[in-house]
Amino acid sequence: MNQLPATHVVLGAGPVGRSVAAALATRGVTPAVVTRSGTAVPGALPAVADISDPAQAAAAVAGAQVVFQCTSPAYHQWPAKFPALQASVVDAAAAAGALLVVAENLYGYGPGTGLLTEDRPLTATTRKGAVRARLWQDLAAAHQAGRLRVVAGRASDFYGPGVGAGSVVGDRFFGALLRGKPAEVLGDPDRLHTYTYIGDFGEALVALSETESTWGRAWHVPSAPAVTTRSFAAQAADLAGVAVPSTGPRLRRLPAWQLRMVGLAVPAVREMPEMLYQFEQDWVVDYSAYAAAVGGRATPMRTALAATVAAQAGAAQPGAAAPGAAPPGAAGPAPQGESAA
């Protein structure tokens, strides 16, 4: 295990971890990015540790001032492994005296109607929703007990350069659009849905770490105004120069029965049907509390989609490297330019 003298430590090198590292780089901060394999991330120092092991986690964050928790177990292993993973991270951050910044999603709320604000109770009864709710409740209790300082940022389904199969609007979705093929979607594509740009998610997590008045609670990170998934796809296709029929972009809706059938062989897909409610009703997220506290705003969707399409097109070229997260509209806690871990 590598132990590096970094003041800021990012746990995980997925899209969220990379986006946090990019936001820190704009501030002149070189973080350590901790993974089991020592994944290289631009602008960061690689470190190797299995953070589910308490001793390794403690060594990985020793001396850190801020720890960004941007990793999670495999999707189908959340109930079995996520609570212990978080406990290991909490103990390590507490021992280091570090602020713990946690990347979260919206699963803890469960189904509901109306504008989604942070005041909505965490009443989810789905497998993964109940886990997410419990994780935050444990974090809030640790903060209130004075064990450590905690703040969380919650994002909706995210997209952007470097976002892969872990998102419903990742490279599979954009890859199909750019090839003029039907893009697979969940639920009703004509319902409003908030999508979060990955660059804004990383920026928001860093901005929360810099704003002490926000600590001790969870915040919805900036996201562009909600659109229908059909409109989201149409804008992306237009930016890619792909002809769109007069009836709209070509979409292929994945019904619950098909997900369950595929799930017999693919554990991650088996977990998807219980989350379909987010796409079968309007799912509109409000981030006005964050804007009032931190002063941020979301990157315009068309700007974010243009960066996503360009990265996807570049990745499709032979020999192209996987793209990193694009920076948000501007750095810093002032107006700035969006799974959750």
Secondary structure, DSSP 4 states (H G I P E B T S, - for coil): ------SEEEE--SHHHHHHHHHHHTTT---EEEESS----TTSEEEE--TTSHHHHHHHHTT-SEEEE-----GGGHHHHHHHHHHHHHHHHHHHT-EEEEEE-SGGG-S--S-B-TTS-----SHHHHHHHHHHHHHHHHHHTTS-EEEEEE--EEESTT--TTSTTSHHHHHHHHTTPPEEEES-TTSEE-EEEHHHHHHHHHHHHH-GGGTTSEEEPP-PPPEEHHHHHHHHHHHTT----TT-S-EEEE-HHHHHHHHTT-HHHHTSGGGTHHHHS-B-B--HHHHHHH---PPPHHHHHHHHHHHHHHHTSTTPPPP-PPP-SS-SSSS------
